[in-house]
Amino acid sequence: MPGRSARSTSTATRKTSAQPSRAGSVTPSFTIPEEPSLPEAIPTLRRDVCSLFADAQRSTTGHRKLVVRLRKLQEACCGISQKSSKKDGSKSQAEWTLPMEETLPETEFNTEVGRCVLRILPIKKSEPVGDRILRFLGAFLALASEKDAELYAADDDDEDMQNSPETPTSRLTTSLINIIVPLLATKDKTVRFRATQIIAHIVNSLETIDDDQYHAIRGGLVKRIRDKEPAVRVQAVMGLGRLAGNDDEDDDDSKAVLERLIDIMQNDTSADVRKTLLINLPLVPGTLKYLLERARDLDAATRRALYSRLLPTLGDFRHLSLSMREKLLRWGLRDRDESVRKATGKLFYDRWVEDCAGTNNDPEAGPTGQRSPPNFNGLLELLERIDVVNSGVESGIAHEAMRSFWEGRPDYREAVVFDEPFWENLTAESAFMIRSFSDFCRVENEGKYDKLADEKMPEVTALAFYLHKYMTELLQRKKIAKETGDANDDDSVEQEFIVEQLLHISMTLDYSDEVGRRKMFSLLRESLAVPELPQECTKLAVETLRCVCGPNAAAEKEFCSVVLEAIAEVHDTIVTEDSFVSARSEISDASSTRHRSETPQSEEEKPFNKEEAKAKVLKEIMVNMKCLHIAQCMLQNVEGNLQANMNLVTMLNNLVVPAVRSHEAPIRERGLECLGLCCLLDKVGTIL
């Protein structure tokens, strides 16, 4: 039977609301059938078979030898013999004698094996001897099927390959199935469990199954997927998972079985049943969506199985959609269970990196267990594949992913090189890689990797140079985008992201070098005075400036003074004298046809232009919003007393209070935010 190989499963431990089978469709009780008569063809056959099964139940260490001995016994009973012959003086060649029909010794052998298998049924689940015998039986059927396939395939080369020849092992399998399948519906839960387990082992041990056997097995197992015992359901879905992997896409019965199994995986209350289905369902486009849903399963072991067993064997992760990649990382790396987080991190830094590095050319081979040498082009591609521009924001999942990457791949930590050409040609992915490395070394490990960061990262002066370079490019792109009307230009967004990452890196540097500190100080001071600087970059520039100034009270006063100077320069870009005039009063009255900055000495009045007035008022609002945003960022980084800092008192009276009194709702809202921050620093009196 075509299908994928079975994998190990776990047992189930919960009760279900499934109804028991009807009384008329079950066996009243289980009794071992009458003892068959002693073998006639080979009198010692029963003793030999029983001896092998008895040895198999004691330990699994000698199963391989026991399987070979049982196979030799089967060949002797079936009449399979080997003769050597010489042709024209050449080396001897082996010739096999293959029986085409079942003989009496073979029938007796099948009967004796079935007799031993029946003894497993009353053994409780907690007894390991039952599992040992089943492992022995599965290993024997797999070996015997392989041997028969080799012998009969060579003998039937000229026959139609669609009609598989009947072999001794296929006849043995048919005999076992005919004995066990009727017992799947017995009342005894132990017998139901063992019978279902035997059928599942048989299904997963064979490559092909006859159509009649297939329908008999499927019919019996389908009834067991609703069994009231979770352990029985686990074995049933394990067997049906293999049957559902039939390559015949036109088989409606297989599709129906697959739909039932998907429903069981979604709704079964036993975690072990869901986990078993997750591992054993065929990986086809129709099931992939439901398999990936198990990342939100209630059971931690099931979630861990998805990340540690299913996804590594799924093939190239780039076949998944971008949203699904992001969801899988977010769900796994932020899981409440530590083992799930570790499994997700290992998936990211082992399997996904190898996919991008191009070392896993065979997606069906699964994880090789060997890591390739560091490949930073592959790492950058991986960051691109998870859309680092969006996932690399402060609450994005890319931070957790790269934290686990640097932790789990010390070879990349040691091999990374940030040379001058690298800094001169930064992309969003490379900038985020540097930022994540800096955070990992300096922030997240309590100084454990400070020495490594000092070796890899540039000095403050060099970083200030690169920051100036990319900030200038950003402002130029913003200007071009404004002229062309393309506010959401992708290049501008990427450039803004690069500047943000460089500012984050700047906050982790050591500013004991006075030359570098002054260089960074002047750069940040100039950048804050640019009204076109994006809000997030402005916020980060203010925070970086606070780090550059120092932690003491005098440094805080210097910080406030520098920021207020930048606010004044931004505010000076407004031409009008009254900066908080209402837009409505500006354009509603016909008497307000002139600019307020126009002098009385003008010889002639300019004609009123409503569009220009609207544009002027809009620009005024935007500049005031920019000033208030800078002030808000500054207040968020101040700890001292408000009244003790005259710069803050001046800002409160000249900027915040007029904003709160403004007629424009956005300005009033931003002013209230700043006023609230001022109240955190000191008691603000009745100044409104």
C-alpha positions as CSV (number, residue, x, y, z in Angstrom):
1,M,0.0,0.0,0.0
2,P,1.6,3.3,-1.0
3,G,1.8,5.7,1.9
4,R,4.3,7.2,4.2
5,S,6.1,5.3,7.0
6,A,4.6,5.3,10.4
7,R,6.1,7.2,13.3
8,S,6.1,6.7,17.0
9,T,3.2,7.8,19.0
10,S,2.2,8.4,22.6
11,T,-0.6,6.9,24.5
12,A,-3.8,8.7,25.5
13,T,-5.1,9.5,29.0
14,R,-8.6,10.9,28.9
15,K,-12.2,9.9,28.7
16,T,-14.5,10.8,25.8
17,S,-18.2,11.4,25.4
18,A,-18.3,8.8,22.5
19,Q,-21.2,6.4,22.8
20,P,-20.4,2.7,23.1
21,S,-21.2,0.4,20.2
22,R,-24.6,-1.3,20.0
23,A,-24.9,-4.6,21.8
24,G,-25.9,-6.4,18.6
25,S,-22.8,-5.4,16.8
26,V,-20.2,-6.5,19.3
27,T,-18.8,-9.8,20.5
28,P,-20.4,-10.6,23.9
29,S,-17.1,-11.5,25.5
30,F,-13.7,-12.6,24.4
31,T,-12.5,-16.1,24.7
32,I,-9.4,-17.6,23.1
33,P,-10.5,-19.9,20.2
34,E,-10.2,-23.6,20.6
35,E,-6.6,-24.9,20.5
36,P,-5.7,-26.0,17.0
37,S,-4.4,-29.5,16.5
38,L,-0.7,-30.1,16.5
39,P,1.2,-29.6,13.3
40,E,1.4,-32.7,11.2
41,A,3.9,-31.8,8.6
42,I,6.6,-30.5,11.0
43,P,5.9,-31.9,14.5
44,T,8.3,-29.5,16.2
45,L,6.8,-26.4,14.6
46,R,4.6,-25.3,17.5
47,R,7.5,-25.7,19.9
48,D,9.9,-23.7,17.7
49,V,7.4,-20.8,17.1
50,C,6.4,-20.6,20.7
51,S,10.1,-20.6,21.7
52,L,10.8,-17.6,19.5
53,F,7.8,-15.6,20.7
54,A,8.7,-16.5,24.3
55,D,12.2,-15.1,23.8
56,A,10.8,-12.0,22.1
57,Q,8.7,-11.1,25.1
58,R,11.6,-11.0,27.5
59,S,13.6,-8.2,25.9
60,T,13.9,-6.2,22.7
61,T,17.7,-6.5,22.5
62,G,17.6,-9.8,20.6
63,H,14.7,-9.2,18.3
64,R,16.9,-8.9,15.2
65,K,18.3,-12.5,15.6
66,L,14.8,-13.8,16.5
67,V,13.3,-12.2,13.4
68,V,15.9,-13.9,11.2
69,R,15.3,-17.3,12.8
70,L,11.5,-17.0,12.4
71,R,12.0,-16.0,8.7
72,K,14.2,-19.1,8.1
73,L,11.5,-21.2,9.8
74,Q,8.9,-19.6,7.4
75,E,11.0,-20.3,4.4
76,A,11.4,-23.9,5.4
77,C,7.7,-24.3,5.9
78,C,6.9,-22.6,2.6
79,G,9.4,-24.6,0.6
80,I,11.6,-21.7,-0.3
81,S,15.0,-23.1,-1.0
82,Q,18.2,-22.0,-2.6
83,K,20.4,-24.0,-5.0
84,S,23.7,-23.1,-6.4
85,S,24.6,-23.9,-10.0
86,K,27.6,-23.3,-12.3
87,K,27.3,-22.2,-15.9
88,D,30.3,-22.5,-18.3
89,G,32.8,-22.6,-15.6
90,S,31.8,-19.3,-14.1
91,K,31.1,-18.6,-10.5
92,S,28.2,-20.3,-8.8
93,Q,24.9,-18.6,-9.1
94,A,22.0,-18.9,-6.6
95,E,18.7,-20.2,-7.8
96,W,15.6,-20.0,-5.7
97,T,12.8,-22.5,-5.6
98,L,9.6,-20.5,-5.1
99,P,6.2,-22.2,-4.4
100,M,3.2,-20.6,-6.1
101,E,0.5,-22.0,-3.9
102,E,0.0,-22.4,-0.2
103,T,1.2,-25.8,1.2
104,L,0.2,-27.6,4.3
105,P,3.4,-26.7,6.3
106,E,2.8,-23.0,5.4
107,T,-0.8,-23.2,6.6
108,E,0.3,-24.7,9.8
109,F,3.0,-22.0,10.2
110,N,0.4,-19.3,9.7
111,T,-1.9,-21.0,12.2
112,E,0.9,-21.2,14.9
113,V,1.8,-17.6,14.4
114,G,-1.9,-16.6,14.7
115,R,-2.1,-18.8,17.8
116,C,0.7,-16.9,19.5
117,V,-0.7,-13.5,18.4
118,L,-4.0,-14.3,20.1
119,R,-2.2,-14.7,23.4
120,I,-1.4,-11.0,23.3
121,L,-5.1,-9.8,23.4
122,P,-5.8,-10.3,27.1
123,I,-2.5,-8.6,28.1
124,K,-3.2,-5.2,29.7
125,K,-1.8,-2.0,28.3
126,S,0.4,-1.5,31.3
127,E,2.3,-4.8,30.7
128,P,5.4,-4.2,28.5
129,V,5.5,-7.8,27.3
130,G,2.6,-7.2,24.9
131,D,4.4,-4.2,23.3
132,R,7.5,-6.3,22.9
133,I,5.8,-9.1,21.1
134,L,4.1,-6.5,18.8
135,R,7.4,-4.9,18.0
136,F,8.8,-8.4,17.2
137,L,5.8,-9.2,15.0
138,G,6.0,-5.9,13.1
139,A,9.8,-6.3,12.5
140,F,9.2,-9.8,11.2
141,L,6.4,-8.8,8.8
142,A,8.6,-5.9,7.5
143,L,11.6,-8.2,6.9
144,A,9.5,-11.0,5.4
145,S,7.7,-8.6,3.1
146,E,11.0,-7.2,1.9
147,K,12.5,-10.7,1.3
148,D,9.4,-11.9,-0.6
149,A,9.4,-8.7,-2.7
150,E,13.0,-9.4,-3.8
151,L,12.4,-13.0,-4.6
152,Y,9.1,-12.7,-6.4
153,A,9.9,-9.5,-8.2
154,A,12.9,-11.2,-9.9
155,D,10.7,-14.2,-10.8
156,D,7.8,-12.0,-12.2
157,D,9.7,-9.4,-14.2
158,D,7.6,-10.1,-17.3
159,E,4.3,-9.9,-15.5
160,D,2.1,-6.8,-15.1
161,M,3.5,-5.0,-12.1
162,Q,0.0,-3.8,-11.1
163,N,-0.9,-7.4,-10.2
164,S,1.4,-8.1,-7.2
165,P,2.1,-11.8,-6.8
166,E,0.8,-13.7,-3.8
167,T,3.6,-14.3,-1.4
168,P,3.9,-16.3,1.8
169,T,3.9,-13.1,3.9
170,S,0.8,-11.8,2.2
171,R,-1.0,-15.0,3.0
172,L,0.2,-14.8,6.6
173,T,-1.0,-11.2,6.8
174,T,-4.4,-12.2,5.4
175,S,-4.6,-14.9,8.0
176,L,-3.8,-12.6,10.9
177,I,-6.2,-9.9,9.6
178,N,-9.0,-12.4,9.3
179,I,-8.4,-13.5,12.9
180,I,-8.1,-10.0,14.5
181,V,-10.5,-7.7,12.6
182,P,-13.7,-9.4,14.0
183,L,-12.3,-8.8,17.5
184,L,-12.1,-5.0,17.0
185,A,-15.7,-4.6,18.3
186,T,-15.5,-6.8,21.4
187,K,-16.8,-5.5,24.7
188,D,-13.5,-6.0,26.6
189,K,-11.5,-2.7,26.3
190,T,-8.2,-4.5,26.7
191,V,-8.9,-6.8,23.8
192,R,-10.2,-3.9,21.7
193,F,-7.0,-2.0,22.5
194,R,-4.7,-4.9,21.6
195,A,-6.6,-5.9,18.5
196,T,-6.5,-2.3,17.2
197,Q,-2.8,-2.1,18.1
198,I,-2.0,-5.3,16.2
199,I,-3.9,-4.1,13.1
200,A,-2.0,-0.7,13.3
201,H,1.3,-2.5,13.5
202,I,0.5,-4.7,10.5
203,V,-0.6,-1.7,8.4
204,N,2.6,0.2,9.3
205,S,4.9,-2.8,8.7
206,L,3.8,-3.5,5.1
207,E,4.4,-1.6,1.9
208,T,1.3,-2.9,0.1
209,I,-2.0,-4.4,1.2
210,D,-4.6,-6.3,-0.9
211,D,-7.8,-4.5,-1.7
212,D,-9.9,-6.9,0.3
213,Q,-7.7,-6.5,3.3
214,Y,-7.7,-2.8,2.9
215,H,-11.5,-2.5,3.0
216,A,-11.7,-4.9,5.9
217,I,-9.1,-3.0,7.9
218,R,-10.5,0.4,7.1
219,G,-14.0,-0.6,8.0
220,G,-12.9,-1.9,11.4
221,L,-10.6,1.0,12.3
222,V,-13.2,3.7,11.3
223,K,-15.5,2.3,13.9
224,R,-12.8,2.5,16.5
225,I,-12.0,6.2,16.0
226,R,-15.1,7.0,18.1
227,D,-14.3,4.4,20.8
228,K,-14.8,5.5,24.4
229,E,-11.2,4.5,25.3
230,P,-8.6,7.0,24.3
231,A,-5.9,4.3,23.9
232,V,-8.0,2.5,21.4
233,R,-8.6,5.7,19.4
234,V,-4.9,6.4,19.4
235,Q,-4.2,3.0,17.7
236,A,-7.1,3.4,15.3
237,V,-6.0,6.8,14.0
238,M,-2.4,5.5,13.8
239,G,-3.5,2.8,11.4
240,L,-6.0,5.0,9.5
241,G,-3.3,7.7,9.1
242,R,-1.3,5.3,6.9
243,L,-4.4,4.2,5.0
244,A,-5.4,7.8,4.3
245,G,-2.1,8.4,2.6
246,N,-3.2,6.5,-0.5
247,D,-1.8,7.9,-3.7
248,D,-5.0,7.4,-5.5
249,E,-6.5,10.9,-5.5
250,D,-9.8,9.7,-7.1
251,D,-10.5,7.3,-4.2
252,D,-13.6,8.8,-2.6
253,D,-13.3,6.4,0.3
254,S,-9.8,7.7,1.2
255,K,-11.0,11.3,1.0
256,A,-13.9,10.4,3.4
257,V,-11.4,8.8,5.8
258,L,-9.2,11.8,5.6
259,E,-12.0,14.2,6.4
260,R,-13.0,12.1,9.4
261,L,-9.4,12.1,10.7
262,I,-9.2,15.9,10.3
263,D,-12.4,16.2,12.3
264,I,-11.0,14.0,15.0
265,M,-7.8,16.0,15.1
266,Q,-9.7,19.2,15.6
267,N,-12.3,18.0,18.1
268,D,-11.1,15.0,20.0
269,T,-10.7,15.8,23.7
270,S,-7.7,13.5,24.1
271,A,-4.4,15.2,23.6
272,D,-2.7,11.9,22.6
273,V,-5.1,11.3,19.8
274,R,-4.6,14.8,18.4
275,K,-0.8,14.4,18.7
276,T,-0.9,11.0,17.0
277,L,-2.9,12.4,14.1
278,L,-0.6,15.3,13.8
279,I,2.4,13.0,13.3
280,N,0.7,10.4,11.1
281,L,-1.6,12.3,8.8
282,P,-0.3,12.5,5.2
283,L,1.4,15.8,4.3
284,V,-0.8,16.9,1.4
285,P,-2.1,20.4,0.5
286,G,-5.6,19.4,1.8
287,T,-4.3,18.6,5.3
288,L,-1.5,21.2,5.7
289,K,-3.7,24.0,6.9
290,Y,-5.3,21.8,9.6
291,L,-1.9,20.4,10.7
292,L,-0.5,23.9,11.2
293,E,-3.5,24.8,13.3
294,R,-2.1,22.5,16.0
295,A,0.3,25.3,16.9
296,R,-2.6,26.7,19.0
297,D,-3.5,23.3,20.6
298,L,-4.3,23.2,24.3
299,D,-1.7,20.5,24.9
300,A,1.9,21.6,25.1
301,A,3.3,18.3,23.9
302,T,1.2,18.5,20.7
303,R,2.4,22.0,20.1
304,R,6.0,20.9,20.6
305,A,5.5,18.0,18.3
306,L,4.5,20.4,15.5
307,Y,7.6,22.5,15.8
308,S,10.1,19.7,16.6
309,R,8.8,16.8,14.4
310,L,6.4,18.0,11.7
311,L,7.7,21.3,10.5
312,P,11.4,20.1,10.2
313,T,10.2,17.4,7.8
314,L,7.8,19.6,5.9
315,G,10.4,20.7,3.3
316,D,11.4,24.3,2.4
317,F,9.6,26.7,4.6
318,R,9.5,29.3,1.8
319,H,6.5,27.4,0.3
320,L,4.5,28.7,3.3
321,S,2.8,32.0,2.9
322,L,4.4,35.0,4.6
323,S,1.5,35.4,7.1
324,M,1.8,31.7,8.1
325,R,5.5,32.0,8.7
326,E,4.9,35.0,10.9
327,K,2.1,33.3,12.8
328,L,4.1,30.1,13.4
329,L,7.1,32.1,14.7
330,R,4.9,34.3,16.9
331,W,2.8,31.4,18.3
332,G,5.9,29.3,19.0
333,L,8.4,31.9,20.3
334,R,5.7,33.4,22.6
335,D,4.3,30.1,23.8
336,R,3.7,29.8,27.5
337,D,5.6,26.5,27.6
338,E,9.4,26.8,27.5
339,S,9.9,23.5,25.6
340,V,7.7,24.9,22.8
341,R,9.7,28.1,22.6
342,K,13.0,26.1,22.5
343,A,11.6,23.9,19.7
344,T,10.5,26.9,17.7
345,G,13.9,28.6,18.1
346,K,15.7,25.4,17.0
347,L,13.4,25.2,14.0
348,F,14.3,28.8,13.1
349,Y,18.1,28.7,13.5
350,D,18.6,25.1,12.3
351,R,16.1,24.2,9.6
352,W,15.0,27.6,8.2
353,V,18.5,29.0,8.0
354,E,19.7,25.8,6.2
355,D,16.8,26.2,3.7
356,C,17.9,29.7,2.8
357,A,21.6,28.7,2.8
358,G,20.8,26.1,0.1
359,T,22.3,23.2,1.9
360,N,19.1,21.1,2.0
361,N,18.5,20.4,-1.7
362,D,16.3,17.4,-1.0
363,P,13.2,18.6,0.8
364,E,12.0,15.1,1.3
365,A,15.1,14.0,3.2
366,G,14.2,16.0,6.3
367,P,16.7,17.4,8.7
368,T,20.2,15.9,8.2
369,G,21.4,16.7,11.7
370,Q,24.5,18.4,10.3
371,R,25.0,22.2,10.2
372,S,26.5,23.9,7.3
373,P,29.2,26.6,7.7
374,P,27.9,30.1,8.5
375,N,26.2,31.7,5.4
376,F,25.2,35.3,6.0
377,N,23.6,35.7,2.6
378,G,21.3,32.9,3.7
379,L,20.6,34.6,7.0
380,L,19.8,37.9,5.3
381,E,17.4,36.0,3.0
382,L,15.8,34.4,6.0
383,L,15.2,37.9,7.5
384,E,13.7,39.0,4.2
385,R,11.4,36.0,4.1
386,I,9.9,36.9,7.5
387,D,9.4,40.6,6.3
388,V,11.8,42.1,8.9
389,V,10.6,45.7,8.0
390,N,7.3,44.9,9.6
391,S,8.2,42.1,12.0
392,G,11.3,44.0,13.2
393,V,9.3,46.8,14.9
394,E,9.5,47.0,18.7
395,S,6.7,44.5,19.3
396,G,7.5,42.3,16.3
397,I,8.5,38.6,16.4
398,A,11.8,39.1,14.6
399,H,13.4,40.2,17.9
400,E,12.7,36.9,19.6
401,A,13.6,35.0,16.5
402,M,17.1,36.6,16.3
403,R,17.6,36.3,20.0
404,S,17.2,32.6,19.8
405,F,19.3,32.5,16.6
406,W,22.3,34.2,18.2
407,E,21.9,32.0,21.3
408,G,21.7,28.8,19.4
409,R,24.3,29.4,16.7
410,P,27.6,30.3,18.3
411,D,29.3,29.6,15.0
412,Y,27.5,32.6,13.4
413,R,28.4,34.8,16.4
414,E,32.1,34.1,16.0
415,A,32.1,34.3,12.2
416,V,30.2,37.5,11.7
417,V,32.2,40.5,10.4
418,F,30.8,44.0,10.1
419,D,33.5,45.6,7.9
420,E,33.3,49.0,6.1
421,P,31.8,47.7,2.8
422,F,29.0,46.1,5.0
423,W,28.2,49.4,6.7
424,E,28.4,51.3,3.4
425,N,25.7,49.1,1.8
426,L,23.1,48.5,4.5
427,T,19.7,47.1,3.8
428,A,16.8,46.6,6.1
429,E,17.8,43.0,6.7
430,S,21.5,43.7,7.4
431,A,20.7,46.7,9.6
432,F,18.4,44.6,11.7
433,M,21.0,41.8,11.9
434,I,23.5,44.3,13.3
435,R,21.0,45.7,15.8
436,S,19.9,42.2,17.0
437,F,23.6,41.2,17.4
438,S,24.2,44.4,19.4
439,D,21.2,43.9,21.6
440,F,22.1,40.2,22.2
441,C,25.7,41.1,23.2
442,R,25.1,44.3,25.3
443,V,21.6,44.3,26.6
444,E,20.1,40.8,26.9
445,N,22.9,38.8,28.5
446,E,24.0,41.1,31.4
447,G,27.3,41.9,29.8
448,K,28.3,38.3,29.0
449,Y,29.2,39.1,25.5
450,D,30.5,42.7,25.9
451,K,34.0,41.7,24.7
452,L,32.6,40.1,21.6
453,A,30.6,43.3,20.8
454,D,33.6,45.4,21.3
455,E,35.5,43.3,18.7
456,K,32.7,43.3,16.1
457,M,31.0,46.7,16.5
458,P,32.4,50.0,15.3
459,E,33.4,53.0,17.5
460,V,31.1,55.8,18.3
461,T,32.7,58.2,15.7
462,A,32.3,55.6,12.9
463,L,28.7,54.9,13.8
464,A,27.9,58.6,13.9
465,F,29.3,58.9,10.4
466,Y,27.2,56.1,9.1
467,L,24.1,57.4,10.9
468,H,24.6,60.8,9.3
469,K,24.9,59.1,5.9
470,Y,21.7,57.2,6.1
471,M,19.8,60.0,7.8
472,T,20.7,62.3,5.0
473,E,19.6,59.7,2.4
474,L,16.3,59.4,4.3
475,L,15.6,63.1,4.3
476,Q,16.4,63.2,0.6
477,R,14.0,60.4,-0.1
478,K,11.3,62.0,2.0
479,K,11.7,65.2,0.0
480,I,11.5,63.3,-3.3
481,A,8.5,61.3,-2.1
482,K,6.7,64.5,-1.0
483,E,7.3,66.1,-4.4
484,T,6.0,63.1,-6.3
485,G,3.1,62.6,-3.9
486,D,4.1,59.0,-3.0
487,A,4.0,59.1,0.8
488,N,4.3,55.3,1.2
489,D,7.4,54.9,-1.0
490,D,9.0,51.5,-0.3
491,D,12.5,52.9,-0.5
492,S,11.6,55.6,2.0
493,V,10.1,53.0,4.4
494,E,13.2,50.8,4.2
495,Q,15.5,53.8,4.7
496,E,13.6,54.9,7.7
497,F,13.8,51.4,9.1
498,I,17.6,51.4,8.7
499,V,17.9,54.8,10.5
500,E,15.8,53.4,13.3
501,Q,18.1,50.4,13.7
502,L,21.2,52.6,13.8
503,L,19.6,54.7,16.5
504,H,18.8,51.6,18.5
505,I,22.4,50.6,18.2
506,S,23.6,54.1,19.3
507,M,21.7,53.7,22.6
508,T,23.8,50.7,23.5
509,L,27.2,52.3,22.9
510,D,29.8,53.5,25.5
511,Y,30.2,57.3,25.2
512,S,33.3,57.6,27.3
513,D,35.1,58.7,24.2
514,E,34.6,62.4,24.2
515,V,35.4,62.9,20.5
516,G,32.8,60.3,19.5
517,R,30.3,61.7,22.0
518,R,30.6,65.2,20.6
519,K,30.2,63.9,17.1
520,M,27.0,62.0,18.0
521,F,25.7,64.9,20.1
522,S,25.9,67.4,17.3
523,L,24.4,65.0,14.8
524,L,21.4,64.3,17.0
525,R,21.0,68.0,17.8
526,E,20.9,68.9,14.1
527,S,18.5,66.1,13.2
528,L,16.0,67.1,15.8
529,A,15.7,70.5,14.3
530,V,14.5,69.0,10.9
531,P,10.7,69.0,10.7
532,E,10.7,66.3,8.1
533,L,12.3,63.7,10.3
534,P,9.7,60.9,10.9
535,Q,8.1,60.5,14.2
536,E,9.7,57.2,15.2
537,C,13.2,58.5,14.2
538,T,12.5,61.6,16.2
539,K,11.6,59.6,19.3
540,L,14.7,57.4,19.0
541,A,16.9,60.5,18.4
542,V,15.6,62.0,21.6
543,E,16.2,58.8,23.6
544,T,19.7,58.5,22.1
545,L,20.5,62.1,22.9
546,R,19.5,61.4,26.5
547,C,22.1,58.6,26.6
548,V,24.7,60.8,25.0
549,C,24.2,63.6,27.6
550,G,24.7,61.4,30.6
551,P,22.6,60.2,33.6
552,N,23.2,63.0,36.2
553,A,21.1,66.1,36.9
554,A,23.4,68.5,35.1
555,A,23.3,66.3,32.0
556,E,19.5,66.2,32.2
557,K,19.4,70.0,32.2
558,E,21.7,70.1,29.2
559,F,19.5,67.6,27.5
560,C,16.3,69.6,28.1
561,S,18.1,72.8,26.9
562,V,19.2,71.2,23.6
563,V,15.8,69.7,22.9
564,L,14.0,73.0,23.5
565,E,16.4,74.7,21.1
566,A,15.5,72.2,18.5
567,I,11.8,72.7,19.2
568,A,12.3,76.5,18.8
569,E,14.0,76.0,15.4
570,V,11.2,73.7,14.2
571,H,8.7,76.3,15.5
572,D,10.4,79.1,13.6
573,T,9.5,77.5,10.3
574,I,6.0,78.9,10.8
575,V,5.7,82.3,9.2
576,T,2.8,83.6,11.2
577,E,3.1,85.3,14.6
578,D,0.3,83.5,16.4
579,S,1.2,79.8,16.2
580,F,-2.0,78.5,17.8
581,V,-4.6,80.2,15.7
582,S,-7.7,78.3,14.8
583,A,-8.0,77.1,11.2
584,R,-11.7,77.9,11.3
585,S,-11.3,81.5,12.3
586,E,-8.6,81.8,9.7
587,I,-10.7,81.0,6.8
588,S,-14.3,81.7,7.9
589,D,-14.2,85.5,8.2
590,A,-13.9,87.6,5.1
591,S,-12.0,90.2,6.9
592,S,-9.1,87.7,7.5
593,T,-8.0,88.0,3.9
594,R,-4.4,88.9,4.6
595,H,-1.6,87.0,6.3
596,R,-1.1,87.9,9.9
597,S,2.6,88.5,9.2
598,E,1.8,91.2,6.6
599,T,3.0,94.6,7.8
600,P,0.8,97.8,7.8
601,Q,3.3,99.5,5.5
602,S,2.3,97.2,2.6
603,E,1.2,99.3,-0.4
604,E,-1.4,96.9,-1.7
605,E,-3.2,94.0,-0.2
606,K,-2.8,90.5,-1.6
607,P,-6.0,88.9,-2.9
608,F,-7.6,86.3,-0.6
609,N,-6.8,82.7,-1.7
610,K,-8.8,80.1,0.2
611,E,-6.5,77.2,-0.9
612,E,-3.4,79.0,0.3
613,A,-5.0,79.8,3.6
614,K,-5.9,76.1,4.1
615,A,-2.4,75.0,3.2
616,K,-0.9,77.6,5.5
617,V,-3.1,76.5,8.4
618,L,-2.4,72.8,7.8
619,K,1.3,73.4,7.7
620,E,1.0,75.4,11.0
621,I,-0.9,72.5,12.6
622,M,1.7,70.0,11.4
623,V,4.6,72.0,12.7
624,N,3.0,72.5,16.1
625,M,2.2,68.8,16.3
626,K,5.9,68.2,15.5
627,C,7.0,70.5,18.3
628,L,4.6,68.9,20.8
629,H,5.8,65.4,19.7
630,I,9.5,66.4,20.4
631,A,8.4,67.8,23.8
632,Q,6.5,64.7,24.6
633,C,9.5,62.5,23.8
634,M,11.7,64.7,26.0
635,L,9.3,64.6,28.9
636,Q,9.3,60.8,28.7
637,N,13.0,60.8,29.3
638,V,13.2,63.3,32.2
639,E,13.2,62.3,35.8
640,G,14.0,65.5,37.7
641,N,11.7,68.0,39.3
642,L,9.8,70.2,37.0
643,Q,10.1,73.4,39.0
644,A,13.8,72.9,39.5
645,N,14.4,73.0,35.7
646,M,13.6,76.4,34.2
647,N,13.7,75.0,30.7
648,L,10.8,72.8,31.5
649,V,8.8,75.6,33.1
650,T,9.3,77.7,30.1
651,M,8.2,74.9,27.8
652,L,5.1,74.3,29.9
653,N,4.1,78.0,29.8
654,N,4.9,78.7,26.1
655,L,4.2,75.4,24.4
656,V,2.0,73.0,26.4
657,V,-0.5,75.4,27.9
658,P,-1.3,77.2,24.5
659,A,-1.6,73.7,23.0
660,V,-4.2,72.7,25.6
661,R,-6.2,75.9,24.9
662,S,-6.0,75.4,21.1
663,H,-9.2,75.1,19.0
664,E,-7.7,72.2,17.0
665,A,-8.5,68.8,18.4
666,P,-5.2,67.1,17.4
667,I,-3.1,69.8,19.0
668,R,-5.3,69.9,22.1
669,E,-4.9,66.1,22.5
670,R,-1.2,66.2,22.1
671,G,-1.0,69.1,24.5
672,L,-3.0,67.1,27.1
673,E,-0.5,64.2,26.8
674,C,2.4,66.6,27.5
675,L,0.5,68.2,30.4
676,G,0.0,64.7,31.9
677,L,3.7,64.0,31.6
678,C,4.5,67.3,33.3
679,C,2.1,66.4,36.2
680,L,4.2,63.2,36.7
681,L,7.3,65.4,37.3
682,D,5.7,67.9,39.7
683,K,2.4,69.3,40.9
684,V,1.2,71.7,38.2
685,G,-0.9,74.6,39.7
686,T,-3.9,76.3,38.3
687,I,-2.1,77.6,35.2
688,L,-4.8,76.8,32.6
